[in-house]
């Protein structure tokens, strides 16, 4: 395979430099942004002379044009009061005020050039091992694994993160932790922008659950975000289906294609 063949591209536009190996999720992010940039040019919202992004950095004009494109293209209905009430009834714990959890974790960081599939296999093996040890009541095992394996500085403290609230962590991490009742090693890997986490919830404080009327605005915003994510994913799938993609697999994406 030639060096040219190893460079990922969207309709012939390169997504990285020769010899560079971006992380898989970073490459997908660049591909999705490039699909949107090209769609903005096609729609007449951006000049054809817009510079090709370098290292994933787009021009200010491209960013503005993409925002306008999405505003025009994605039809997002305003969530009804009924829909908001149903969502709140099913997810009341998510809107608790003052909810905290005492956590420890093992982080498998996603860094440029890392083999994500191999990393995931390591993380899954770690999760299985720690859940088995938990049932065997080997309390020191988690701390030892964190010290030896975790890519987080907390590894030196056995993976301890202490008491944290939703505002103390990345939103995608918090969604997996808060609004749930689980205690112990979670039965799934937690994905975040930093990588893959094996998480143990050592204790929880439920916090106060306000009535629907007090959190309606937050509930509506959650439903808007869900609708936006779904519509954006579908639109990107349409763009990808009509594009010539080389060296990047958008079908395998497990997280929102554009954040």
C-alpha positions in Angstrom: 0.0 0.0 0.0 1.3 3.4 -1.0 1.6 6.4 1.4 -1.2 8.0 -0.6 -3.5 5.1 0.0 -3.0 5.3 3.7 -4.4 8.8 4.0 -8.1 9.0 4.9 -10.1 11.3 2.7 -13.7 12.6 2.0 -14.4 13.1 -1.7 -10.6 13.4 -2.2 -10.1 16.0 0.6 -7.4 14.6 3.0 -8.3 14.4 6.7 -4.8 14.3 8.0 -1.2 14.7 6.9 1.0 11.9 5.5 2.5 9.8 8.2 0.0 11.1 10.8 -2.3 8.5 12.5 -5.2 10.3 14.2 -7.2 8.4 16.9 -10.3 6.6 15.4 -12.8 8.9 17.0 -10.8 12.0 16.0 -10.7 10.8 12.4 -14.5 10.2 12.4 -15.0 13.7 13.8 -12.9 15.2 11.0 -14.8 13.2 8.4 -18.2 14.3 9.6 -17.1 17.9 9.8 -15.7 17.7 6.3 -18.9 16.2 5.0 -20.8 19.2 6.5 -18.2 21.7 5.1 -18.6 20.3 1.6 -22.4 20.3 2.0 -22.3 24.0 3.0 -20.2 24.8 -0.1 -22.8 22.8 -2.2 -25.6 24.8 -0.7 -23.9 28.1 -1.5 -23.3 29.0 2.1 -19.5 28.8 1.9 -17.1 29.8 -0.9 -15.5 27.0 -2.9 -12.2 28.6 -2.1 -12.6 27.9 1.6 -9.2 26.5 2.8 -9.0 22.8 3.4 -8.8 22.2 7.1 -5.4 21.5 8.6 -5.1 19.1 11.6 -8.9 19.2 12.0 -9.0 23.0 12.3 -11.7 24.6 10.2 -12.0 28.3 9.2 -14.3 30.6 11.1 -16.3 31.0 7.9 -16.7 27.2 7.6 -17.9 26.9 11.2 -20.5 29.7 10.7 -21.7 28.2 7.4 -22.1 24.7 8.9 -24.1 26.2 11.7 -26.4 27.9 9.2 -26.6 24.7 7.2 -27.8 22.7 10.2 -30.3 25.4 11.2 -31.8 25.3 7.7 -31.7 21.5 7.2 -32.6 19.9 10.5 -36.3 20.2 11.3 -36.5 20.1 15.1 -40.0 20.3 16.5 -40.4 22.0 19.9 -41.0 19.3 22.6 -44.6 19.3 23.8 -45.6 19.6 27.4 -46.9 16.0 27.3 -43.5 14.7 26.0 -41.6 16.7 28.6 -43.8 15.3 31.4 -43.4 11.7 30.1 -39.6 12.1 29.9 -39.4 13.6 33.4 -41.6 10.8 34.9 -39.2 8.2 33.4 -36.0 10.1 34.3 -36.8 12.1 37.4 -33.5 11.1 39.1 -31.5 12.7 36.3 -32.8 16.1 37.4 -32.0 15.6 41.1 -30.2 18.6 42.7 -27.2 17.8 44.8 -26.9 14.2 43.8 -23.4 12.9 44.5 -21.5 9.7 44.1 -18.2 8.4 45.5 -16.3 6.9 42.6 -13.1 5.2 41.6 -12.2 4.2 38.1 -9.6 2.7 35.8 -9.1 4.8 32.6 -8.0 3.4 29.3 -7.2 6.6 27.5 -7.8 7.0 23.8 -4.7 8.8 22.5 -3.5 9.6 18.9 -2.4 6.4 17.1 -3.8 4.0 19.7 -5.4 0.8 18.4 -8.9 1.4 19.7 -10.1 -2.2 19.2 -7.2 -3.5 21.2 -7.8 -0.9 23.8 -11.4 -1.9 24.1 -10.5 -5.5 24.5 -8.2 -4.7 27.3 -10.8 -2.5 29.0 -13.5 -5.3 28.6 -11.1 -7.9 30.1 -10.4 -5.5 33.0 -14.1 -5.0 33.6 -14.8 -8.7 33.6 -11.9 -9.4 36.0 -13.0 -6.6 38.5 -16.6 -7.7 38.5 -15.5 -11.3 39.2 -13.2 -10.1 42.0 -16.0 -7.9 43.4 -18.1 -11.0 43.8 -15.2 -12.8 45.4 -14.9 -9.9 47.9 -11.3 -9.1 47.0 -11.6 -5.4 48.0 -8.0 -4.6 47.2 -8.0 -5.8 43.7 -9.6 -2.6 42.2 -7.0 -0.3 43.7 -4.1 -2.5 42.6 -5.4 -2.7 39.0 -5.9 1.1 38.9 -2.4 1.7 40.2 -0.9 -0.6 37.6 -3.2 0.1 34.6 -5.1 3.4 34.8 -4.0 6.3 32.5 -5.5 8.8 35.0 -3.4 10.4 37.8 -5.9 9.0 40.2 -4.4 5.6 39.6 -1.7 6.4 42.2 -4.6 6.7 44.7 -6.2 3.4 43.7 -8.4 5.1 41.1 -10.2 7.2 43.8 -12.1 10.2 42.5 -13.8 11.0 45.8 -17.3 12.5 46.0 -18.3 14.1 42.7 -21.5 15.6 41.2 -22.7 15.8 37.7 -21.1 19.3 37.3 -17.7 17.9 38.2 -17.3 15.5 35.2 -17.8 15.4 31.5 -21.5 15.3 30.5 -21.2 12.0 28.7 -19.5 10.5 31.8 -22.1 12.0 34.2 -25.0 10.6 32.2 -23.7 7.1 32.9 -23.3 7.7 36.6 -26.1 10.0 37.8 -29.8 9.3 37.7 -29.1 5.6 38.4 -29.2 3.5 41.6 -26.4 1.1 40.8 -23.7 0.6 43.4 -20.5 -1.4 42.8 -18.5 -2.0 39.6 -20.8 -0.9 36.8 -21.6 -3.8 34.4 -20.6 -1.8 31.3 -17.7 0.4 30.2 -18.3 4.1 30.5 -17.3 6.1 27.4 -16.1 9.6 27.6 -14.0 12.0 25.6 -11.0 10.8 27.5 -11.4 7.1 26.8 -13.0 4.0 28.3 -13.6 3.8 32.0 -14.2 0.9 34.4 -16.1 2.6 37.1 -17.0 1.5 40.6 -19.7 3.4 42.5 -18.7 3.1 46.2 -21.6 5.1 47.6 -24.4 7.5 46.5 -26.3 10.5 47.9 -29.6 10.9 46.1 -30.0 14.6 46.4 -33.3 16.4 46.1 -35.8 15.7 43.3 -37.6 18.9 42.4 -41.1 18.8 40.9 -41.6 18.9 37.1 -42.5 22.6 37.0 -39.1 23.5 38.5 -37.1 21.6 35.9 -39.3 21.9 32.9 -36.8 24.1 31.0 -34.0 21.6 31.6 -36.2 18.7 30.5 -37.2 20.5 27.3 -33.5 21.2 26.6 -32.7 17.5 27.1 -35.4 16.5 24.5 -34.1 19.2 22.1 -30.6 17.8 22.4 -31.8 14.3 21.8 -33.8 15.3 18.7 -30.8 17.3 17.4 -28.4 14.3 17.9 -30.8 12.0 16.1 -31.5 14.4 13.2 -27.8 15.2 12.8 -26.8 11.5 12.7 -29.4 10.8 10.1 -28.3 13.7 8.0 -24.6 12.7 8.2 -25.6 9.2 7.2 -27.2 10.6 4.1 -24.2 12.7 3.2 -21.8 9.8 3.8 -23.9 7.5 1.6 -23.5 10.0 -1.3 -19.8 10.6 -0.7 -16.6 8.8 -1.5 -15.0 7.9 1.8 -11.5 6.5 2.0 -9.8 5.2 5.2 -12.6 6.1 7.6 -15.6 4.0 8.8 -18.5 6.1 9.9 -20.9 3.1 10.2 -18.9 1.8 13.2 -19.3 5.0 15.2 -20.8 4.3 18.7 -21.0 7.9 19.8 -22.7 11.0 18.2 -20.8 11.7 15.0 -20.4 15.4 15.7 -20.3 16.7 19.3 
